[in-house]
């Protein structure tokens, strides 16, 4: 029997916790002697009431039933997924630590006293989710042989197209009319997500297409960032473009949602827009695409590992660095152009059935966790 001890977070919808929970569901199907140790949340204020995991109860019971390790356990593999990254040595024969480096450096992402220990530990391998993200670990001193790039995935039983009536119901619930073109963006409203440029593009689009609407789904309980604050600042900086009318037309969603409700939002949208500056993987656009919704994402970053013409249009950008961090500055005119292609129904390569087949084959949690297990126990 192969013994695996996973250390991470359960019960909340932080991105690392969600990745851990999805992976646990799949790992439990592999005949492993599987244990899970719950680590303290990084934010003292984080809790499941305000930031609930959103899984159906039946699935979360499967996740929560994975037992803690018995005293004295020496597992074959120890797999850690939390923040900051814990690179200290393990009793296990092999140690794997999941992490992402959105800005291609790991300064501040790892316990400082552990970085040297991690670099000198031959039994440690970093697991990261994109080639872009891997660059940060290479720059920190990890050899390429010790950085494992395995993408994140989508559960096709959760994220799949919704029916016409459900789509209408979700749109009505957030006051989006049938004849309006809904642009959705969800997640942390932090600088790297590109929400500022998205709002500017939206304001420009409304000058020509009055039926365009923007929906921003934020997570203030986890990240403390606010879409409303971004728009408020833009109204001060560019009052002729971003005015009260633009602000009033945006739908702000701050409440916690279930995964079923998130699927409904993805399916209600006409496109998902993510003009990000830096990401470790950027899972929400892929989930949206699995629901049959075209996506618009920045070219040259982490999403290059999964974009396909059947569901994605890409935004041109310019690479930037301050000597430590690296990011892509998406071009406003390119974002406007790509959204316009979708609004005017000129994206001939978009094909929902091909998109769903592609994602299900290469980016389901089943397929990517198969790759993870093979790597952990090679």
Secondary structure, DSSP 8 states (H G I E B T S, - for coil): --EEEEEE--SB--HHHHHHHHHHHHHTTTT-EEEEEE---SSTT--TTTSB----HHHHHHHHTS----TT---SEEEEE-SSB--S--SSSEEEEE---TTS--TTTB-HHHHHHHHH-TTEEEEES-HHHHHHHHHHT--GGGEEE----B-TTTS----HHHHHHHHHHTT--TTSEEEEEEE---GGGTHHHHHHHHHHHHTT-TTEEEEEEE-HHHH---HHHHHHHHHHH-TTTS-HHHHHHSEEE-S---HHHHHHHHHH-SEEEE--S--S--HHHHHHHHTT--EEEETTSGGGGT--TTTEEEE-EEEEESSS-EEEEE-HHHHHHHHHHHHTT--TT--HHHHHHHHHHHSBHHHHHHHHHHHHT-
